[in-house]
Amino acid sequence: TIPLPAVVFCAILGIPHEDRSSFLKWSDEAVDHSYRPEPPPSEGEFRTYIQEQIERARREPGTTLLHHLIDESDGQGRLSTDELVAAIRILIIAGNETTANLLATLFHQLLVDRSRFEQVRHDRSLVNRVVEEALRYDPPLNWVPRVAAGECPLGEHTIPEGHRVALGVGIANRDPQVFDEPDEFRLDRAGIHSKHLTFGYGEHYCLGAGLARIEGRTTLETVLDLLPDLALEPGYEYAPKGPVMMRGADRLPVTYTHPEAAS
């Protein structure tokens, strides 16, 4: 099986259905090597494949994201081929693993105390709030790297220009001055759409925020409709999934009645 975010992203980019398994493998390796000095083992394969898809998209008119990126490169000369490949690599990492982690965290929180799942199932007005609370409570990116554009005072310290820093998104999202009971996962938490920093802020705001929210809401609504008896397997214990700054559930074993069997 291929995770939903990968299916969605392949469709947006226009990746042929028969290539999605390989595309997912390259995505996983890109994430695993994002903070290693050496490139992933599939770097050559990935680059060759993307260049082939770029040439195919140039020959075949379309409206996929890949076509739009090519138009930006060819029509205005702003993206070189290397930049085009790099942009697609970044989009793969940002659009696949992070949303998969969001979905795992979302369902972990709803099922570890199953009364939450039942409450949302019977009150769909909570869906948007629950997705935002999952984003706030345990963000898919627990911290993000940045480089100080200038000298930056921070409390009693000063961050010199050009120094690398790690911004603790997960910590910021638990700020008691912003959120009541910040260490509690609450279904009734409202008005946090623009308060949590999971998608960043200002010019660094995540371009895929809207898509991630749609995937979270749509997946939750669909599961609530089709799998009303969804539950965690007995003996389940939470284990976080990496690497480094990524965060999600390593595995989420569940039980349910297949919709056809229940009808």
Secondary structure, DSSP 8 states (H G I E B T S, - for coil): ---HHHHHHHHHHT--GGGHHHHHHHHHHHHHTTTSSS--TTHHHHHHHHHHHHHHHHHS---SHHHHHHHHHHHH----HHHHHHHHHHHHHHHHHHHHHHHHHHHHHHHHTHHHHHHHHH-GGGHHHHHHHHHHHS-SBS-EEEE-SS-EEETTEEE-TT-EEEE-HHHHTT-TTTSSSTTS--TT--S-TTT--TT--GGG--TTHHHHHHHHHHHHHHHHHH-TT-EE-TT----EE-STTB-EES---EE---HHHH-
